[in-house]
Amino acid sequence: MLTNLKYVLDIGSSALRLIAVTRSLKSVNVVTKEEVLYDGFMDGEFLVPEKLEDAFTELTRNMVNKIKKPISTIVVGVPAEFSKCVCKRISRKFVEPHKVSEADIKDLYETNADFGDSENYELINYSAMQFVLDDNVKTLSPINKKTTTLILDASYILAKKSFTKLVGEKLTNIGVDNVEFISLPLGQAMNCKDESNKPFAVVDVGHISSSVCVYKGEGLALLSSFAMGGGHISSDIMQVLGLSFKDAELIKRKVILTIESNKNDYYEVCFKGNLIKAPINITNQIVKSRIEMIAKIIGEILSIDDVFKGINVYLTGDGISNFKGVKNIIKQVANLDVIEYKNPYDTSKDKFQTSIYGLAELAEVAK
């Protein structure tokens, strides 16, 4: 029997995923996962909150049947739609050169963790974008270094109390003793960083909700979300071509935006004996138009600060990442060079579901 398992709940805009993770000497490993579809969320609210408990019950029951042991603690990833990021520059002066300790750093964070909207939000993560020492020395590792001035550019991630209260109560009702909350976007970004320590953006386009974050140092310098995703593409196909939503979803999976076609060329899908057809030219234009709308929003978010100009942009999520040709559209509309962000060694349909691995990594770091 596997021991030292940690359970992480990924709350997506169309599906709930519960993963069991364990740490080896070199990495965090996903042992197994369970997934259930549900009604999702939009604009910072669950669409059918009264059904959450049933979905959690099914998810945990399926996991327990696999693992053969009860689940007492679950770490929940808080999506961007239920979060906000607050960045602060905090400074402290010492009378004489002082060797920086972990207690000094903790004190900087905690004595400045006051937020104007504390009635509606609670702190779930904090981290450093950079420290600045004497002579304008910038570092992420100030411990044991001497300085008379210590400046911290801090990133605080807050979660909506309505989210933590609802999810916490539903999980407690089904027998989970301990519920912890961490930032989903922060986990994704941590899983994407390299040794250069240069700021970069992670764009996660989901089913009906998408997020944009900028990672700097060890924290988020920006966090934003908007209610648009792959489900809107399916809805567009459904309305323009007169298909059912399910048939539109099936057609959408066939789309190749780089294909050159004639007027009489069709995408075709055979499902349960029924042939579903859609003209390639029209379908591609429908998909392209919605992606252009999404790209424009992403570009507007990242143009908020000139500091973000020219940074690497990692695209992930199932909403648009699977379309061949999507990177060219984003480049044309938003002038952003996009890099694919997918799970390593994964060639399945889930390769762009990077949130579970990001959460697994952050859950281990935050313990």
KEKETI-196282 format. One line per 8 residues: for each residue x, y, z of N, C-alpha, C. Coordinates in steps of 0.1 Angstrom, whole numbers, padded with zeros to 4 digits, m for minus. Layout:
N
X:Y:Z:X:Y:Z:X:Y:Z  ...
***
This chain:
367
0008:m0012:0000:0000:0000:0000:0009:0012:0000  0005:0022:m0008:0013:0035:m0009:0010:0043:0004  0021:0049:0009:0020:0057:0021:0024:0072:0017  0021:0081:0027:0025:0095:0025:0018:0101:0013  0006:0097:0010:m0001:0103:m0002:m0007:0116:0003  m0007:0126:m0007:m0014:0138:m0004:m0024:0140:m0015  m0036:0145:m0012:m0047:0146:m0021:m0050:0160:m0025  m0050:0163:m0038:m0052:0177:m0043:m0064:0178:m0052
m0072:0188:m0049:m0085:0189:m0057:m0083:0201:m0067  m0084:0198:m0079:m0083:0208:m0090:m0098:0211:m0095  m0102:0224:m0092:m0115:0228:m0096:m0115:0236:m0109  m0118:0229:m0120:m0119:0236:m0133:m0132:0241:m0136  m0133:0248:m0147:m0146:0254:m0151:m0156:0245:m0157  m0152:0232:m0159:m0161:0222:m0164:m0159:0209:m0158  m0148:0206:m0151:m0146:0193:m0144:m0139:0195:m0131  m0141:0185:m0122:m0134:0185:m0109:m0124:0173:m0110
m0112:0175:m0106:m0102:0164:m0106:m0095:0163:m0093  m0095:0151:m0088:m0089:0148:m0075:m0077:0139:m0078  m0065:0143:m0073:m0053:0136:m0076:m0046:0132:m0063  m0040:0120:m0064:m0032:0115:m0052:m0017:0117:m0056  m0009:0124:m0048:0005:0126:m0052:0014:0122:m0041  0026:0118:m0045:0036:0115:m0035:0050:0120:m0040  0059:0123:m0031:0072:0129:m0035:0082:0118:m0035  0090:0117:m0046:0102:0109:m0046:0114:0118:m0043
0126:0113:m0044:0138:0121:m0041:0139:0133:m0051  0135:0131:m0063:0137:0141:m0073:0125:0149:m0078  0113:0144:m0075:0102:0151:m0081:0089:0147:m0073  0078:0154:m0077:0065:0151:m0072:0058:0142:m0082  0052:0131:m0078:0046:0122:m0087:0031:0121:m0085  0024:0121:m0096:0009:0119:m0096:0007:0104:m0097  0002:0098:m0086:0000:0084:m0085:m0013:0080:m0093  m0024:0087:m0091:m0036:0084:m0098:m0045:0096:m0097
m0055:0097:m0105:m0065:0108:m0105:m0079:0103:m0108  m0088:0111:m0104:m0103:0108:m0107:m0108:0122:m0112  m0118:0120:m0121:m0124:0132:m0127:m0139:0131:m0128  m0146:0141:m0125:m0161:0141:m0127:m0165:0155:m0134  m0174:0154:m0143:m0179:0166:m0149:m0189:0173:m0140  m0190:0186:m0140:m0200:0193:m0132:m0204:0206:m0140  m0213:0214:m0134:m0218:0225:m0141:m0208:0237:m0141  m0198:0237:m0133:m0187:0247:m0134:m0190:0260:m0128
m0182:0270:m0131:m0184:0284:m0126:m0181:0294:m0137  m0186:0306:m0134:m0184:0317:m0143:m0186:0330:m0136  m0178:0340:m0139:m0178:0353:m0132:m0177:0352:m0117  m0169:0343:m0112:m0166:0342:m0098:m0177:0335:m0090  m0186:0328:m0096:m0197:0321:m0089:m0199:0307:m0095  m0202:0297:m0086:m0205:0284:m0091:m0219:0285:m0097  m0221:0278:m0109:m0234:0279:m0116:m0245:0272:m0108  m0242:0260:m0103:m0252:0252:m0095:m0245:0247:m0082
m0243:0256:m0073:m0236:0252:m0060:m0242:0241:m0052  m0255:0239:m0054:m0262:0229:m0046:m0258:0214:m0050  m0252:0213:m0062:m0247:0200:m0067:m0233:0197:m0064  m0226:0206:m0058:m0212:0205:m0055:m0209:0193:m0046  m0217:0191:m0036:m0215:0181:m0026:m0216:0167:m0032  m0226:0165:m0041:m0227:0152:m0048:m0215:0149:m0057  m0210:0160:m0064:m0198:0158:m0072:m0186:0154:m0064  m0184:0161:m0052:m0173:0158:m0043:m0174:0144:m0038
m0187:0140:m0035:m0189:0126:m0030:m0185:0116:m0040  m0189:0118:m0052:m0185:0108:m0063:m0170:0108:m0065  m0164:0119:m0065:m0150:0120:m0067:m0142:0113:m0056  m0145:0116:m0043:m0138:0110:m0032:m0140:0095:m0031  m0153:0091:m0034:m0156:0077:m0033:m0148:0069:m0044  m0147:0074:m0056:m0140:0067:m0066:m0125:0066:m0062  m0120:0077:m0056:m0106:0077:m0052:m0103:0067:m0041  m0112:0067:m0031:m0111:0057:m0020:m0111:0043:m0025
m0120:0040:m0035:m0121:0027:m0040:m0108:0022:m0047  m0100:0032:m0052:m0087:0029:m0058:m0076:0028:m0048  m0076:0037:m0039:m0065:0038:m0029:m0066:0028:m0018  m0079:0025:m0015:m0083:0016:m0004:m0079:0021:0010  m0081:0034:0012:m0079:0041:0025:m0087:0054:0025  m0091:0058:0036:m0100:0070:0037:m0091:0082:0035  m0098:0093:0031:m0091:0106:0028:m0095:0116:0039  m0085:0120:0047:m0088:0129:0058:m0084:0144:0055
m0075:0146:0045:m0070:0159:0042:m0070:0161:0027  m0076:0172:0022:m0075:0176:0008:m0070:0190:0007  m0061:0192:m0002:m0056:0205:m0006:m0063:0210:m0018  m0069:0221:m0017:m0078:0226:m0028:m0071:0238:m0036  m0070:0236:m0049:m0065:0247:m0057:m0076:0258:m0060  m0073:0270:m0056:m0083:0281:m0058:m0080:0287:m0072  m0090:0286:m0081:m0088:0292:m0095:m0087:0307:m0094  m0082:0312:m0106:m0080:0327:m0107:m0093:0335:m0105
m0105:0329:m0109:m0118:0336:m0108:m0122:0339:m0094  m0116:0331:m0085:m0120:0333:m0071:m0108:0338:m0063  m0099:0345:m0070:m0086:0350:m0063:m0083:0364:m0068  m0075:0370:m0060:m0068:0382:m0065:m0054:0383:m0059  m0046:0391:m0066:m0032:0392:m0063:m0029:0406:m0058  m0023:0408:m0047:m0019:0421:m0041:m0004:0421:m0040  0002:0431:m0047:0017:0433:m0047:0020:0445:m0038  0030:0443:m0029:0035:0454:m0020:0050:0455:m0020
0055:0467:m0019:0069:0469:m0016:0070:0473:m0002  0078:0464:0006:0079:0466:0020:0094:0468:0023  0097:0477:0032:0111:0479:0036:0113:0480:0051  0125:0477:0054:0129:0478:0068:0144:0483:0069  0147:0492:0078:0160:0497:0080:0166:0493:0093  0179:0489:0093:0186:0485:0105:0196:0496:0109  0198:0497:0122:0207:0507:0127:0222:0505:0122  0225:0492:0121:0239:0489:0115:0237:0476:0107
0248:0473:0099:0247:0461:0090:0241:0449:0098  0231:0442:0092:0224:0432:0099:0224:0419:0090  0226:0408:0096:0226:0395:0089:0211:0391:0088  0205:0390:0076:0191:0387:0074:0188:0373:0078  0178:0372:0086:0173:0358:0091:0160:0355:0085  0156:0342:0086:0143:0338:0082:0132:0345:0090  0135:0348:0103:0125:0355:0111:0123:0369:0106  0133:0376:0101:0132:0389:0095:0122:0389:0083
0124:0379:0075:0116:0377:0063:0101:0375:0067  0099:0365:0076:0086:0362:0080:0079:0374:0086  0087:0382:0094:0081:0394:0100:0077:0404:0089  0085:0406:0079:0081:0415:0068:0068:0411:0062  0066:0398:0059:0054:0393:0053:0042:0396:0062  0043:0391:0074:0032:0390:0083:0027:0404:0089  0037:0413:0091:0033:0426:0096:0027:0435:0086  0028:0431:0073:0022:0439:0062:0011:0432:0055
0006:0421:0061:m0005:0413:0055:m0019:0418:0059  m0020:0431:0056:m0033:0438:0059:m0039:0442:0045  m0052:0439:0043:m0058:0441:0030:m0071:0448:0032  m0075:0458:0024:m0087:0465:0026:m0100:0457:0025  m0099:0446:0017:m0112:0438:0015:m0111:0426:0023  m0106:0426:0035:m0104:0414:0043:m0117:0407:0047  m0129:0415:0046:m0142:0409:0049:m0146:0398:0038  m0141:0401:0026:m0145:0392:0015:m0134:0382:0010
m0121:0385:0015:m0110:0377:0010:m0102:0372:0022  m0094:0361:0020:m0085:0356:0030:m0072:0352:0023  m0061:0354:0030:m0048:0351:0025:m0045:0336:0024  m0040:0331:0012:m0037:0317:0010:m0023:0314:0006  m0016:0324:0000:m0002:0322:m0004:0005:0336:m0003  0018:0336:0001:0026:0348:m0001:0040:0344:m0005  0046:0352:m0014:0059:0348:m0019:0066:0361:m0023  0079:0360:m0026:0088:0371:m0030:0089:0372:m0045
0088:0384:m0050:0092:0387:m0064:0106:0390:m0065  0111:0397:m0054:0126:0400:m0053:0128:0407:m0039  0141:0406:m0035:0146:0413:m0023:0156:0423:m0029  0157:0435:m0023:0167:0444:m0026:0175:0448:m0014  0188:0446:m0014:0197:0449:m0003:0205:0462:m0006  0215:0465:0003:0223:0477:0001:0229:0477:m0013  0232:0489:m0018:0238:0491:m0032:0229:0485:m0043  0216:0485:m0040:0206:0480:m0050:0209:0466:m0055
0214:0458:m0046:0217:0444:m0049:0203:0436:m0049  0199:0430:m0060:0187:0423:m0061:0189:0408:m0060  0181:0401:m0052:0183:0387:m0049:0170:0380:m0045  0169:0367:m0046:0158:0359:m0041:0163:0351:m0029  0175:0353:m0025:0181:0345:m0014:0188:0355:m0004  0181:0362:0004:0188:0372:0012:0193:0366:0026  0189:0354:0029:0192:0349:0042:0207:0348:0044  0212:0353:0056:0226:0354:0060:0234:0364:0053
0228:0373:0045:0235:0384:0039:0233:0396:0047  0244:0404:0048:0244:0416:0056:0239:0428:0048  0231:0436:0055:0225:0448:0049:0220:0458:0059  0219:0471:0056:0213:0480:0065:0198:0483:0061  0196:0480:0048:0182:0482:0043:0177:0469:0036  0166:0465:0040:0160:0452:0034:0146:0456:0028  0146:0454:0014:0133:0457:0007:0128:0444:0002  0115:0442:0003:0108:0430:m0002:0097:0434:m0011
0098:0430:m0024:0086:0431:m0033:0078:0418:m0031  0067:0419:m0024:0059:0408:m0020:0047:0406:m0028  0043:0394:m0030:0031:0390:m0038:0022:0382:m0028  0010:0387:m0026:0001:0380:m0017:m0011:0375:m0026  m0015:0363:m0024:m0026:0357:m0032:m0038:0356:m0022  m0049:0362:m0025:m0061:0361:m0016:m0072:0353:m0023  m0080:0346:m0015:m0091:0338:m0021:m0104:0344:m0015  m0114:0343:m0024:m0128:0347:m0019:m0132:0338:m0008
m0137:0345:0003:m0142:0337:0015:m0154:0329:0011  m0162:0334:0001:m0174:0327:m0003:m0170:0314:m0009  m0159:0313:m0016:m0154:0301:m0022:m0149:0291:m0011  m0140:0296:m0003:m0134:0288:0007:m0144:0282:0017  m0154:0291:0020:m0165:0286:0029:m0173:0275:0023  m0178:0278:0011:m0186:0268:0004:m0179:0255:0002  m0167:0255:m0004:m0160:0243:m0007:m0156:0236:0006  m0151:0244:0016:m0148:0238:0028:m0159:0230:0035
m0171:0237:0035:m0183:0231:0041:m0187:0218:0034  m0187:0218:0021:m0191:0207:0013:m0182:0195:0015  m0169:0197:0016:m0159:0187:0018:m0160:0181:0032  m0162:0190:0042:m0164:0186:0056:m0176:0177:0057  m0187:0181:0050:m0199:0173:0051:m0198:0159:0046  m0188:0156:0037:m0186:0143:0032:m0175:0135:0039  m0170:0141:0050:m0161:0134:0059:m0146:0138:0058  m0143:0148:0051:m0129:0153:0050:m0126:0162:0062
m0117:0157:0070:m0114:0164:0083:m0107:0178:0081  m0097:0178:0072:m0089:0190:0070:m0089:0195:0055  m0092:0207:0053:m0092:0213:0040:m0083:0225:0040  m0073:0225:0031:m0064:0235:0029:m0065:0242:0015  m0062:0254:0014:m0063:0261:0001:m0050:0267:m0004  m0047:0265:m0016:m0035:0271:m0023:m0039:0277:m0036  m0030:0285:m0042:m0033:0292:m0055:m0031:0283:m0067  m0041:0281:m0075:m0039:0273:m0087:m0030:0280:m0097
m0032:0293:m0100:m0023:0299:m0110:m0009:0300:m0105  m0006:0302:m0092:0007:0302:m0087:0014:0288:m0089  0006:0277:m0086:0012:0264:m0089:0016:0261:m0103  0007:0265:m0112:0009:0264:m0126:0022:0271:m0130  0023:0283:m0126:0035:0292:m0130:0048:0286:m0124  0047:0281:m0112:0059:0275:m0105:0064:0263:m0113  0055:0256:m0119:0058:0244:m0127:0064:0247:m0140  0064:0260:m0144:0068:0264:m0157:0081:0272:m0157
0086:0275:m0145:0098:0284:m0145:0110:0277:m0149  0120:0285:m0153:0133:0279:m0157:0144:0286:m0149  0156:0284:m0152:0167:0289:m0144:0171:0303:m0147  0164:0309:m0157:0168:0323:m0161:0162:0333:m0151  0152:0330:m0143:0145:0339:m0134:0139:0351:m0140  0137:0350:m0154:0131:0362:m0161:0115:0360:m0159  0108:0372:m0158:0094:0371:m0157:0088:0365:m0169  0077:0358:m0167:0069:0352:m0179:0054:0352:m0175
0046:0350:m0186:0032:0349:m0184:0027:0335:m0186  0017:0331:m0179:0010:0318:m0182:m0005:0321:m0185  m0009:0317:m0196:m0023:0319:m0201:m0030:0305:m0201  m0040:0303:m0193:m0048:0291:m0192:m0062:0293:m0197  m0064:0289:m0209:m0078:0290:m0215:m0085:0277:m0213  m0096:0278:m0204:m0104:0266:m0201:m0117:0265:m0209  m0127:0259:m0203:m0139:0257:m0210:m0148:0269:m0211  m0150:0275:m0199:m0158:0288:m0199:m0152:0299:m0191
m0139:0296:m0186:m0132:0306:m0179:m0117:0305:m0182  m0110:0316:m0182:m0096:0317:m0186:m0089:0326:m0176  m0076:0324:m0175:m0068:0332:m0166:m0054:0336:m0173  m0049:0348:m0168:m0036:0353:m0172:m0029:0356:m0160  m0017:0351:m0158:m0009:0355:m0147:0006:0358:m0152  0013:0366:m0144:0027:0369:m0147:0035:0365:m0135  0044:0356:m0137:0053:0351:m0126:0066:0359:m0126  0070:0364:m0114:0082:0371:m0113:0089:0367:m0100
0102:0363:m0101:0109:0358:m0089:0103:0345:m0084  0095:0345:m0073:0088:0333:m0068:0074:0336:m0065  0068:0347:m0071:0054:0350:m0069:0048:0356:m0081  0035:0360:m0080:0028:0365:m0091:0028:0380:m0091  0031:0386:m0102:0031:0401:m0103:0018:0406:m0109  0010:0396:m0115:m0003:0400:m0120:m0011:0387:m0120  m0024:0389:m0118:m0034:0378:m0119:m0047:0383:m0123  m0052:0378:m0134:m0065:0382:m0140:m0072:0371:m0146
m0085:0372:m0147:m0094:0361:m0153:m0105:0368:m0161  m0110:0360:m0170:m0122:0365:m0178:m0130:0353:m0182  m0143:0355:m0184:m0153:0345:m0186:m0154:0342:m0201  m0144:0335:m0207:m0145:0331:m0221:m0135:0319:m0222  m0139:0309:m0231:m0131:0298:m0233:m0135:0289:m0244  m0131:0276:m0244:m0134:0267:m0255:m0149:0264:m0256  m0156:0265:m0245:m0171:0262:m0245:m0178:0273:m0254  m0173:0285:m0254:m0179:0295:m0262:m0177:0293:m0277
m0166:0286:m0281:m0163:0282:m0295:m0174:0272:m0299  m0176:0262:m0290:m0187:0252:m0293:m0200:0258:m0294  m0203:0268:m0286:m0216:0275:m0286:m0217:0283:m0299  m0206:0289:m0304:m0207:0296:m0317:m0210:0287:m0328  m0203:0275:m0328:m0205:0265:m0339:m0220:0260:m0339  m0224:0258:m0327:m0238:0253:m0325:m0248:0263:m0331  m0246:0276:m0328:m0256:0286:m0332:m0255:0289:m0347  m0243:0290:m0352:m0242:0293:m0366:m0245:0282:m0376
m0242:0270:m0372:m0244:0258:m0381:m0256:0250:m0377  m0263:0254:m0366:m0276:0247:m0363:m0274:0233:m0357  m0263:0231:m0350:m0260:0218:m0345:m0263:0218:m0330  m0264:0206:m0324:m0266:0205:m0310:m0252:0208:m0303  m0252:0211:m0291:m0239:0215:m0284:m0230:0203:m0284  m0235:0191:m0282:m0227:0179:m0282:m0220:0177:m0296  m0228:0178:m0306:m0223:0177:m0320:m0213:0188:m0323  m0215:0200:m0318:m0206:0211:m0321:m0192:0208:m0314
m0193:0202:m0302:m0181:0198:m0295:m0173:0188:m0303  m0180:0178:m0309:m0173:0168:m0317:m0167:0174:m0329  m0174:0183:m0336:m0168:0189:m0348:m0156:0198:m0344  m0157:0205:m0333:m0146:0214:m0328:m0133:0206:m0327  m0134:0193:m0323:m0122:0186:m0321:m0115:0182:m0334  m0122:0183:m0345:m0116:0180:m0358:m0109:0192:m0365  m0111:0204:m0359:m0107:0216:m0366:m0092:0218:m0367  m0087:0221:m0379:m0073:0224:m0381:m0073:0238:m0388
m0069:0248:m0381:m0070:0262:m0386:m0060:0265:m0397  m0050:0256:m0399:m0040:0259:m0410:m0044:0252:m0423  m0055:0245:m0423:m0059:0237:m0435:m0064:0246:m0446  m0061:0243:m0458:m0066:0250:m0470:m0077:0242:m0476  m0089:0247:m0477:m0100:0239:m0482:m0108:0246:m0493  m0116:0238:m0499:m0125:0244:m0509:m0139:0245:m0503  m0148:0252:m0511:m0161:0255:m0506:m0169:0242:m0502  m0167:0231:m0509:m0174:0219:m0506:m0167:0209:m0497
m0157:0213:m0491:m0150:0204:m0481:m0156:0205:m0467  m0158:0193:m0461:m0165:0193:m0448:m0156:0185:m0438  m0158:0190:m0425:m0154:0181:m0414:m0165:0171:m0412  m0161:0159:m0409:m0171:0148:m0407:m0167:0140:m0395  m0178:0137:m0387:m0176:0129:m0375:m0188:0119:m0374  m0185:0107:m0372:m0195:0096:m0371:m0196:0093:m0356  m0208:0095:m0350:m0210:0093:m0336:m0223:0085:m0334  m0221:0073:m0329:m0233:0064:m0326:m0242:0062:m0339
m0235:0060:m0350:m0242:0057:m0362:m0246:0070:m0370  m0245:0081:m0364:m0249:0094:m0370:m0237:0101:m0376  m0239:0106:m0389:m0228:0114:m0395:m0231:0129:m0393  m0221:0135:m0387:m0222:0149:m0384:m0212:0157:m0394  m0217:0166:m0401:m0209:0174:m0411:m0209:0189:m0408  m0198:0195:m0412:m0197:0210:m0410:m0188:0215:m0421  m0191:0225:m0428:m0182:0230:m0439:m0170:0236:m0432  m0158:0232:m0438:m0145:0236:m0432:m0143:0251:m0432
m0146:0257:m0443:m0144:0272:m0444:m0152:0279:m0433  m0164:0276:m0432:m0173:0284:m0422:m0169:0280:m0408  m0166:0267:m0406:m0163:0263:m0392:m0150:0269:m0388  m0140:0270:m0396:m0127:0276:m0393:m0128:0291:m0390  m0137:0297:m0398:m0139:0312:m0395:m0145:0314:m0382  m0155:0305:m0378:m0162:0306:m0365:m0151:0305:m0354  m0143:0295:m0355:m0133:0292:m0345:m0123:0303:m0344  m0118:0307:m0356:m0108:0318:m0356:m0113:0331:m0350
m0126:0334:m0353:m0132:0347:m0347:m0132:0347:m0332  m0136:0336:m0326:m0136:0335:m0312:m0122:0335:m0306  m0113:0328:m0312:m0099:0329:m0307:m0093:0343:m0308  m0096:0350:m0319:m0092:0364:m0320:m0097:0372:m0308  m0110:0370:m0304:m0115:0377:m0293:m0107:0374:m0280  m0104:0361:m0278:m0097:0357:m0266:m0083:0363:m0267  m0077:0363:m0278:m0063:0368:m0280:m0063:0383:m0277  m0073:0390:m0281:m0074:0405:m0279:m0074:0407:m0264
m0082:0400:m0256:m0083:0402:m0242:m0070:0399:m0235  m0063:0388:m0239:m0050:0384:m0234:m0040:0396:m0236  m0040:0401:m0248:m0031:0412:m0251:m0034:0425:m0243  m0047:0427:m0241:m0051:0439:m0233:m0046:0438:m0218  m0047:0426:m0213:m0043:0423:m0199:m0028:0425:m0198  m0021:0420:m0207:m0006:0420:m0206:0000:0434:m0210  m0009:0443:m0216:m0004:0456:m0219:m0006:0466:m0208  m0011:0461:m0196:m0014:0470:m0185:m0001:0477:m0180
0010:0469:m0181:0023:0475:m0176:0034:0472:m0187  0042:0482:m0190:0052:0481:m0200:0063:0470:m0196  0063:0468:m0183:0073:0458:m0177:0070:0444:m0184  0058:0441:m0187:0054:0428:m0193:0056:0427:m0208  0061:0438:m0214:0063:0438:m0228:0074:0429:m0232  0071:0420:m0241:0082:0411:m0247:0085:0398:m0238  0077:0396:m0227:0080:0384:m0219:0074:0372:m0226  0080:0360:m0223:0075:0348:m0228:0061:0345:m0223
0052:0340:m0232:0039:0337:m0229:0036:0322:m0231  0033:0315:m0220:0030:0300:m0221:0015:0298:m0221  0011:0291:m0232:m0003:0288:m0234:m0007:0274:m0230  m0017:0273:m0221:m0021:0259:m0217:m0036:0259:m0215  m0041:0248:m0210:m0056:0246:m0209:m0062:0240:m0221  m0073:0233:m0220:m0080:0226:m0231:m0088:0235:m0240  m0090:0248:m0236:m0099:0257:m0244:m0095:0259:m0258  m0082:0263:m0261:m0078:0265:m0275:m0065:0259:m0278
m0058:0254:m0268:m0044:0249:m0270:m0042:0238:m0281  m0053:0230:m0282:m0052:0219:m0291:m0054:0222:m0306  m0058:0235:m0309:m0060:0239:m0323:m0047:0241:m0329  m0044:0235:m0341:m0032:0237:m0349:m0034:0251:m0355  m0025:0260:m0353:m0026:0273:m0359:m0029:0284:m0349  m0032:0280:m0336:m0037:0290:m0327:m0026:0300:m0323  m0013:0295:m0323:m0002:0304:m0319:m0001:0316:m0330  m0003:0312:m0342:m0002:0323:m0353:m0013:0334:m0351
m0025:0329:m0347:m0036:0339:m0345:m0032:0348:m0334  m0028:0343:m0323:m0024:0351:m0311:m0013:0361:m0315  m0004:0356:m0322:0007:0365:m0327:0002:0377:m0335  m0007:0373:m0345:m0013:0384:m0354:m0021:0394:m0346  m0029:0389:m0337:m0039:0398:m0330:m0032:0406:m0318  m0024:0399:m0310:m0019:0405:m0298:m0004:0407:m0298  0003:0403:m0309:0017:0405:m0310:0024:0398:m0299  0020:0386:m0295:0026:0378:m0285:0032:0365:m0291
0044:0362:m0287:0050:0349:m0291:0046:0339:m0281  0039:0329:m0285:0033:0319:m0276:0041:0306:m0276  0043:0301:m0264:0050:0288:m0262:0040:0278:m0257  0040:0266:m0262:0031:0255:m0257:0035:0251:m0243  0026:0250:m0233:0029:0246:m0220:0020:0233:m0218  0026:0222:m0218:0019:0209:m0216:0026:0200:m0207  0020:0190:m0202:0026:0180:m0193:0037:0172:m0200  0048:0171:m0194:0059:0164:m0200:0056:0149:m0203
0060:0144:m0214:0059:0130:m0218:0044:0126:m0219  0035:0136:m0221:0021:0133:m0222:0016:0136:m0236  0011:0125:m0243:0006:0127:m0257:m0009:0125:m0257  m0015:0124:m0246:m0030:0122:m0245:m0038:0134:m0247  m0051:0133:m0247:m0059:0145:m0249:m0058:0154:m0237  m0053:0149:m0226:m0052:0157:m0213:m0038:0165:m0212  m0030:0165:m0223:m0017:0170:m0222:m0016:0185:m0218  m0027:0192:m0220:m0027:0207:m0217:m0034:0209:m0203
m0038:0199:m0196:m0043:0200:m0183:m0032:0201:m0173  m0025:0212:m0173:m0013:0214:m0165:m0016:0218:m0151  m0028:0221:m0148:m0031:0226:m0134:m0029:0216:m0124  m0032:0203:m0127:m0030:0193:m0116:m0015:0191:m0112  m0006:0192:m0122:0008:0190:m0119:0013:0203:m0111  0008:0214:m0115:0012:0227:m0108:0008:0226:m0094  m0005:0222:m0092:m0010:0221:m0078:m0003:0211:m0070  0001:0199:m0076:0008:0189:m0069:0022:0194:m0064
0029:0202:m0073:0042:0208:m0069:0040:0218:m0058  0030:0227:m0059:0028:0237:m0048:0024:0231:m0035  0016:0221:m0036:0011:0214:m0024:0022:0208:m0016  0033:0203:m0023:0044:0198:m0016:0053:0209:m0010  0054:0220:m0018:0063:0231:m0014:0057:0238:m0002  0043:0239:m0002:0036:0247:0009:0033:0239:0022  0037:0226:0022:0033:0218:0034:0041:0223:0046
***
